[in-house]
């Protein structure tokens, strides 16, 4: 008997029987796609989480570019306006600009005639809020990194429950072995998928958090420079 069709079917459908051939005679390998094919429902959810994580990373990278955080041109223009005594022009620049620096220093420019301590406080609070919006987006990556392995663990539990049900059934040994293999494969496949999504998500979270921290330092330095210029202009 030609066994080639049986081996082809075994490669496409791991753990199945064909034409009465024992499963042990079908030489199949556990490829990456085969592992992900187990527990497909949970793995689809994990795939959606992976897509969201990639979207968040790209969005954070785009929103953390210098022109969106601390534009050097804007900083120089504000300092020039303050030096020339045109505080209103500096305020107008921050109103039309949507960068983190503009949102941070605008409250201080509005209070330019107040004591310098009050200016520092207003800028510090605005800076925390501006950086906080970036940090919140990055925190979603941490949520995905924590949730993904938990979903994988859920798939593991469901797969093991199926395996226990098969063990308690009265099926023939051959069929029972096949179904057991599928249930255990589902349990291991969802665990692997959860880790595949969760580990990179946590790595990207820490990388993005370090980027946000660096932006916070840059904004703080620029805000202090503007506050010092306001103090000298009085």
C-alpha atoms as one frame of an Amber mdcrd trajectory, in Angstrom:
protein
   0.000   0.000   0.000   1.262   3.467  -0.940   1.687   5.380   2.322   2.490
   8.763   0.744  -1.078  10.161   1.044  -1.150   9.167   4.709   2.035  11.067
   5.441   0.779  14.120   3.522  -2.462  14.113   5.501  -0.509  13.668   8.729
   1.545  16.772   7.948  -1.594  18.822   7.259  -3.620  17.418  10.157  -1.235
  16.345  12.938  -2.525  13.596  15.203  -5.144  12.221  12.745  -5.529   8.737
  11.296  -5.726   7.953   7.642  -6.786   4.656   6.047  -6.413   2.840   9.333
  -2.722   3.670   9.767  -1.614   3.897  13.406  -0.803   7.409  14.552   2.648
   6.265  15.700   3.587   5.432  12.091   2.830   8.959  10.848   6.001  10.982
  11.257   4.969  14.544  11.952   6.881  17.482  13.385   5.592  20.184  15.697
   6.213  23.279  13.592   5.573  26.822  14.827   2.287  27.091  12.893   1.166
  23.699  14.142   1.687  24.797  17.735  -0.360  27.955  17.153  -3.124  25.933
  15.476  -4.019  24.383  18.840  -6.489  26.421  20.881  -7.218  28.619  17.883
  -9.957  30.625  19.658  -7.666  31.916  22.388  -4.789  32.312  19.950  -6.938
  34.592  17.800  -7.468  36.823  20.824  -3.732  36.769  21.483  -3.130  37.716
  17.860  -5.436  40.709  18.276  -3.519  41.744  21.402  -0.253  41.454  19.478
  -1.641  43.750  16.772  -2.746  46.287  19.390   0.699  46.145  21.005   2.387
  46.889  17.671   0.002  49.782  17.059   0.776  51.223  20.493   4.528  50.948
  19.920   4.342  52.753  16.588   2.076  55.412  18.063   4.432  56.019  20.991
   7.423  56.199  18.649   5.652  58.736  16.444   4.353  60.856  19.319   7.762
  60.876  21.025   9.604  62.473  18.123  11.313  65.798  18.955   8.768  67.883
  17.058   6.044  66.450  19.297   7.988  66.653  22.556  10.670  69.357  22.814
  10.992  71.208  19.475  14.263  73.130  19.513  12.829  75.763  17.185   9.906
  76.446  19.509  12.181  76.623  22.550  14.456  79.140  20.832  11.514  81.267
  19.697  10.002  81.357  23.189  13.322  82.371  24.716  13.744  85.104  22.093
  10.230  86.420  22.768  10.870  86.501  26.516  14.207  88.261  26.010  12.514
  90.910  23.864   9.752  91.345  26.450   6.996  90.032  24.165   5.412  87.478
  26.505   2.146  87.544  24.561   3.913  86.302  21.427   5.418  83.452  23.429
   1.975  82.539  24.730   0.534  82.534  21.201   3.280  80.161  20.057   2.411
  77.656  22.769  -1.314  77.893  21.976  -0.823  76.953  18.325   1.776  74.274
  19.088   0.635  70.869  20.407   3.987  69.594  21.661   4.643  68.424  25.204
   6.850  71.472  25.802   4.116  73.885  24.704   1.550  72.271  27.001   4.049
  72.391  29.851   5.163  76.018  29.655   1.874  77.634  28.611   0.503  77.874
  32.195   3.786  79.424  33.343   3.708  82.005  30.557   0.170  82.960  31.532
   1.400  83.566  35.087   4.532  85.445  34.024   3.725  88.346  36.376   3.418
  86.013  39.398   6.269  84.959  41.713   8.736  82.546  40.174   7.713  79.814
  42.629   4.155  79.995  41.314   5.425  79.760  37.737   7.496  76.693  38.595
   4.503  75.004  40.231   2.214  75.623  37.264   4.783  74.304  34.790   5.545
  71.288  36.941   1.873  70.311  37.157   1.310  70.810  33.429   4.438  68.799
  32.661   3.256  65.879  34.783  -0.064  65.833  32.953   1.572  66.038  29.513
   4.057  63.237  30.250   1.302  61.266  31.983  -0.659  61.009  28.738   2.363
  59.413  27.050   2.992  57.148  30.025  -0.627  55.948  29.978  -0.278  54.724
  26.392   2.862  52.823  27.345   1.064  51.287  30.321  -1.315  49.583  27.900
   1.689  47.574  26.679   2.272  46.357  30.231  -1.397  45.350  30.440  -1.018
  43.286  27.268   2.205  41.764  28.578   0.439  40.628  31.742  -2.843  39.571
  30.139  -1.350  37.465  27.328   0.277  34.761  29.507  -2.895  34.633  31.600
  -4.943  33.926  28.469  -2.397  31.279  27.538  -2.798  29.744  30.979  -6.566
  29.736  30.504  -6.095  27.783  27.289  -3.808  25.395  29.154  -6.452  24.725
  31.786  -9.167  24.222  29.171  -6.938  21.833  27.214  -6.126  19.809  30.316
  -9.822  19.632  31.198 -10.482  18.153  27.769  -7.649  15.679  28.298  -9.104
  14.550  31.628 -12.523  14.093  30.040 -10.969  11.917  27.335  -9.138   9.842
  29.963 -12.431   9.221  31.748 -14.264   8.295  28.550 -14.892   4.775  27.284
 -13.376   5.318  23.856 -11.048   2.813  22.265  -7.376   3.215  23.121  -6.389
   4.380  19.635  -9.032   7.104  19.477  -8.385   8.050  23.079  -4.685   8.555
  22.392  -5.424  10.786  19.413  -7.875  12.944  21.349  -5.513  13.106  24.299
  -2.742  14.338  22.045  -4.998  17.048  20.615  -6.114  18.230  24.050  -2.570
  18.366  25.421  -1.425  20.073  22.227  -4.096  22.731  22.726  -2.940  23.259
  26.301   0.699  23.683  25.286  -0.091  25.707  22.154  -1.989  28.434  23.987
   0.744  28.636  26.622   3.362  29.115  23.930   1.270  31.737  22.128   0.674
  33.647  25.367   4.396  33.797  26.073   5.193  34.704  22.463   2.944  37.768
  22.793   3.603  38.606  26.443   7.424  38.574  26.534   7.956  41.023  23.624
   5.156  43.243  24.964   6.918  43.581  28.330  10.261  44.187  26.628   8.745
  46.941  24.489   7.058  48.359  27.575  10.366  48.866  29.374  12.000  50.302
  26.259   9.150  52.779  25.748   9.126  53.721  29.434  12.813  54.599  29.255
  12.047  56.763  26.232   9.232  58.535  28.074  11.507  59.107  31.081  14.114
  60.685  28.810  11.459  62.950  27.312  10.390  63.963  30.817  13.961  65.001
  31.622  14.223  67.014  28.415  10.934  68.802  29.098  11.991  69.586  32.658
  15.295  71.098  31.506  13.561  73.210  28.847  10.885  74.383  31.300  13.528
  75.422  33.837  15.335  77.367  31.124  12.138  79.236  30.234  11.330  79.868
  33.897  14.806  81.296  34.414  14.326  83.566  31.391  11.012  84.780  32.845
  12.689  85.510  36.174  15.419  87.540  34.454  12.894  89.519  32.426  11.226
  90.928  35.536
